[in-house]
């Protein structure tokens, strides 16, 4: 009576991963601060990346997030100081096993 592997694979192929929230509350523009991404997929997430863009949409920094087992969120740790966050855009991208991706952004 369980889900058959073929049905699980088809469902995963038909659905893109989702991003529920980009939590920037702990990010004040300093190296070492965290940006959290809450996301999910039907089967498995292969990568979550965060890009930080200046107000003109030029890249400040980008990198992979690490999964935090305790919170269930993906965490990006900033490495570059951004003294003025006004208009800065944080973009999260999540990819799944079939190669689908979803993006979401928030402006500071």
ABEGO torsion letter per residue (X at the ends): XBBBAAAAAAAAAABBBBBABBBAAABAGBBGBBBBBBBBBAABBABBBBBBBBAAGBBABBBBBBBBAAAGBBBBBBABBBABABGBBBBBBBBBAAGBBBBBBBBX
